[in-house]
Amino acid sequence: MIAYIINGKSFGNCVDYVTRRTLEEKLSAEAAQKQRADEKKYESNNGEGIVYHLSKDWELIGASSDIRLYEGRKAIADDIARPTRTRKPIKDPVGHISLDFHPKDAPKMTNERMADIACDYMKRMGLDNTPYIIVRHFDKAHPHCHLVFSRVDYDGKILTQTTNFKKNERVCKALNLKHRLMQGRSKLDTDVSKLRGKEKVRYKLTHDLARLFVSPDVKDWNSFLIVLLRNGITTKEKVGKSGRTNLYYCVGKQSFWSMKLDPFLTRENLERVFRERIERRLKESESVIKRAERHAVEEPKLEKKATSQPRVSAQSQSPIQSHKPIVIPPLPFEFLWNVPKSDEAAYRRGETVYTFARKPADRYKAYYWIWYDFKTGKPQCSFDPPKSRDIPPVFLQQVVSSGKTSSHQSESSDFRMSHVSLSNAPNDEVCIAHGEPVSGDFKQFLENHPDMDFYDAKRKFKEEQKAKQKSRQGTKLSPS
C-alpha cells in the first residue's frame, strides 16, 4: 500500500470528483430519457439517494458520524468544511489522500477491510479528530480509495501532518506489515508508456539513470558524467538556502532534483558507491598478487624437496633446464594510449594495473584493468580485474631476485592498482625490448626525462648530441 497526499481548495469540487458527479449526471440524463420527469428519483446535487447511486465505479464505504450522507453532495461538502469556519481561512483547507493497494491484494480487499485500513491510517497520521468520508473507486486494476477530510480539526487547529511525507512513508510501511499487504512498487516497475507530460519524462529519466549506472563504462563520478552526456543527460549544481549543494539532472529544458528522483541518485551517495566499488576491486586484485607471490615462494621448496629424494635410475633423471629470462614488452602504442610511465613499469613487472586510459576505438577515457597474459603473450584490457592469473614461478623469482618487487599500494587519493616505484629510472629491459643497444649517456638522459616516450627521447638525445658536437668544434675561421 502507498498513500498519495493531495491538498485542495474546494470541498465541493473534491466531493464531486470522488463521487463521480459528472458520470452520475450523464447516467441520470440517460435514465431520464426512458422515464417521465416526475418519476425521476435522482438529482445530481440535492437528491435523496447518494448512497444508492447509478454508477458502479465508486462506493461510499466510510464516514464520520456527523456527515449527512442522504442529503446530497452539497450537504456532505458543507459538513466536511464546517470546522474551517471557526477560524481564519487557510490556503488549502481540503485534505485529500489516495490509498493505493497492490493488485495482488484485490481478492482479500473487501469494503470493510479497506475502511478499517483507511481509519487506521488516519489514526496513525493524527487525522482522526476531523470530519471525513472514505470513497472506494473501481475504475483501476488495483484497489484504491480516497479520503476527503478537513485540514482544520474540531478544535480549530490546522492539521500539518498532510505535509509530513516522511511520516506518511513510515505509516504506510507499518500498515503493510500489520495487515500483511504488498509493498509499494518501485519506480523502475512503472509502465512509462501510460504516463504523460513531465511525469513521463521524470520516470523515464529515473529508468535511464538506473540503467546507465550499471554500465561497464562507469567507474567513477567523472566517467558517469561522460556516459550521461552520451545519452543526452546533463547535470548542474545549485547551492540552496541552507548552503547545501543540490544536484539536478537535466533533459532538454527540464531539470529534476536528484532527491525527488531518488535519494540514491544524489552525488554524495553515488561517489560513496564508486569508492566502495573501487576499494573492493583493489582488494580482490591484491589478493591475486599475494597468492601468486606465495606460490613463487613455495615452488622452490617443492623443487628442492623433489631433488633431495633418491632417484630410481640415472636415465630417469631429467636434465636441468636453464630458463631464459622472461621480459614483458611495453604496451603497443596502437593498443592503449596515454598510459602513465609508472603504470607501464608496474605492468612490465607483471602487476595488474588499474589506470585511466583510452582505447583507439573509444572517444573518451575510462578506467581499465590492464595485465599481461603469459599464455597468449599479449596484453589484456578489461573493466573488471582478472579473477585468477597464471604467472610463471620463474618470472616471479626473476622479479624478486632483481629487487624490483614493489610494496603494496600506498595510501593516496589515487585509486590504482599499480605500485609506483621509488624512481622511474629505465632498466636494460626497456632498451632491449626496443631492439637497440643503449649507451650510458642515453640511459642517463632517460633517467632525467622519465615522462618522455622512448622514440621522442631518442630524437631529442640525438639533437642535443649534435648541438654539443658543434659547440666543441667551435666556429670556423674564415680565410683571410
Beta strands, then each sheet from edge to edge (+ up, - down):
strand 1: 2-8
strand 2: 58-63
strand 3: 94-100
strand 4: 132-137
strand 5: 144-150
strand 6: 234-239
strand 7: 245-251
strand 8: 254-257
strand 9: 353-357
strand 10: 366-373
strand 11: 378-382
sheet 1: 1+ 3- 5+ 4- 2+
sheet 2: 6+ 7- 8+
sheet 3: 9+ 10- 11+
end
